[in-house]
Amino acid sequence: MIKEAVNPGQASPSPLGAYSHALRVGDLLFISGQGCRDPKTGVECGLTLDEKGQVLTYDIEEQTRGVLENLGVVLRHAGLDYSDLVDMTVFLHDMQDFERYNKVYAGYFAGVAVPPTRTTVQVARLPGRNYIEIKAIASFG
């Protein structure tokens, strides 16, 4: 089966490692975990930092919006949108944030007749200063 990389370039934050933003394999698009880094500044959104750049607080709602916007960039670059998502895996730093992240997440799928399946797990740490990361699978069919 042929794999085709989907990399939106400067429209999306550059990967933090040796991987593609997404791979198209047949009628499926496998999207790497998206964080909330702003593609222009490279800085994660929703943070309050001290004078040394250490995180004092984070806003999970703002971070969730940033992640879903970055995910949307990858989808649009592939010619898809949120309604084409079939499965999502959400990594939260703290499950105490579930209700607040879920409220923002639900807003992105309010007009989608059949929302994707989803699994949410708590993880000890995520790359950068992300407190949420989402990986997804979308369908062209």
C-alpha positions, 0 to 999 in steps of 0.5 A: 500500500502506498503511503503519502505524507501530508505536511501543511508546512508553515500553516502548522507547527513543525513536528518535534521529531522525525515524523509526518504530520499525517500519512494518507494510506488508501482512504484513511488519514493517520494524523500524528498527535497535535499539540497547541503550539502556535505555528508562527511563534512556536509557543504553546497557548494558554500558559502563565509563565514565571520569569524563568519560563516555567509554567505557573498555570495552564488553561486547558480550554485554551490549550484544547482550542489550540490543539483542535485548530492545529488538527483542523489545519492538517485536515484542511490541507488534506481536503478534509474537515472535522466531519471526516474524523473517524477516531480520536485519541486524547491524551490529558495531563490531568483527568481533572481537566476532562469536563472543561476539555470536553466542553470545548471539544464538543463545540467542534463537533456540534454540527457533525451528524456522526462524531468520531469515536474517542478515547481519553487517557491521562498521561504523566507528561507530554512533549513541550508545554502541552497539557493535552495532545490529540491524535486522529484518524480521518477518512476520505471515503 
